[in-house]
């Protein structure tokens, strides 16, 4: 008894072909959104190029023009002149401690790129030089 030959299997349809309509709708929606965003950006640029500008831009120009026409007259000296104080020089031993502390802080810093690493290394070298020398430079603040 021979078994009847089985019917041939239909070929499997890929997901792309199965959802062809969905893919087309997604593509059309993306193109429409991109065109809308592009047109909106070019309209904004065109408005600024025409010299019309927005209301906000025009108001800012008027405010700047008003401020520039007002003369500035000062009867009192600026506050910065009064706040300047001459400070006593820092003793050498405190400067040495300060340099050591700065060096320790520089060692803790993790550089982000090669240029920053080189800059930090140069600063550490200067600090080490000051710590090793007998005389400490005079710092003025």
HUMOQUI-V413662 format. One record per helix or strand. SS is the DSSP state (alpha for helix, beta for strand). FROM is the first residue (numbers start at 1). TO is the last residue. If there is no record, write none. Layout:
# HUMOQUI-V413662
ss = <SS | SS>
from = <FROM | FROM>
to = <TO | TO>
This chain:
# HUMOQUI-V413662
ss = <alpha | alpha | alpha | alpha | alpha | alpha>
from = <15 | 20 | 55 | 79 | 92 | 114>
to = <18 | 49 | 69 | 83 | 108 | 132>
